[in-house]
Amino acid sequence: MQANSLMKPCRRDSIVAILLFLLTTAVFLPALFCRYVAFDDSSYVSKNLHVLSGLSLENLRWAFHVHDGFWSPILWISYMLDSSLLSPEPWAFHLTNILLHSLNAALLFLLLRRTTDRPWVALVAAALWALHPLRVESVVWITERKDVLSGLFLFLSLHAYVSFSRSRHKAQYVLLLLFMVAGLMVKPILITLPVLLLLLDVWPLSNVWKNQGVVTQSLSKHWKNSVVEKIPLFICAAIFTVTGWLAHHSAISSLETYSLLERIGIALHNYAFYIGKMLRPAGLATPYPMMIATVWQAAGAAALLAAITVVALFSIRRAPHLFTGWLWFCIALFPVCGFIQIGNTTTADRFTYLPSIGLTVALVWSVAEIRRIPFQKEIALVAIAGLILLTVRQIAFWRDSNALFGRALSVTGENPVADAMYGGWLTEQGRFDEAEPHLLRAVELFPSYSPAANNLGLLFSYRGDFQRALICFEFAVANPNHSAQAEINLESCRRVLEER
């Protein structure tokens, strides 16, 4: 009788997880009809012969090298498996992204369920996170498989840690370490994992903060042991931080590009920006323009973040979910908040993929604790249904490059990155007259953006104006963060002029 009673919740939880997996898959299924977009898809998949030719010994060796400033061997292997087992067509890569995200949704529900014993609250939190339109960029953009795949290893790490914290079996700790390493071999965002696990020790894995009778000595010993057991994870994070910097250092903007104060302003603005987009997901776009916050914007964001942090700190005993959720958001977002500037992107929906878990959990559990709110389940269902509609609408903007960049330009105003990408795609389509104003505007608004000058050079090359193309290519290569393709274009242009 006791065994049967223990099995029922497990069986019920498994059914709920499967239903959430199916719902998430169904919502994102329209992505199967989306094409490649002219925003890194060519270098990652559509024109990458190593990926399109599938899994082989030569391609495996290639996967373990640094490419475009990233060392992501497991990511490349996953793409190659798609080509070998499914198809080198866009739908195959989209399908894998969708299934990975749906699996992440199910794993998040199971994680919250097994650690909090609040099945309905866990389901609502997992569904709100998985079906939010902010997830669209990470799921539907083939290039951004980094998010959903590293997310899978994050959730597997968290489940292994929960098992270890209860059983203390060394095998579970080894699994935790292996999952962390695998995630870091997809995307270095998991360097924050050891700190996130410390937050889980506060809530939901421990009620030490609620226990008013815990003596100081016992409390100190508890946290000392908690930190010590994570030392191997911190060492792993440090190693990958160094290797990540070595791989990315050429793409990291110097203080000459963005001053320290500008970086602080960008980071503060982005924290507030993502909170706003989570609560009101309107005007989402890919890419966003470079956002340099004004002094007043940065000050306002700093005041907001400070106020929430103070509330979270003072709520650590009464509402530890708020403390853990808020700090999870702040810490997980830090590597991509814009303070450390890589490339020419300061803001992106995809940066919220893992950080927003904390914010969602904090919000859902806080509302659930307010028992005076009537019809909580009905309100949750309406909110989930509304997010589904917005997500399906957002997916439609990814159907092709024309829709994606057209959407970005319509909702963000001056956006030189979108202009440069759109103009480059129009040039490839032979629509030179349409491409030229976009490329000229991109160069005017963002002169140091190498892709804009490179794409304008390609436009002039296709028109046969190699003198002007040469000037553009030289300008593009003058940028320290220029692509290898810009150098190839410059040399080709010089050869053509020499032959003349």
Beta strands, then each sheet from edge to edge (+ up, - down):
end
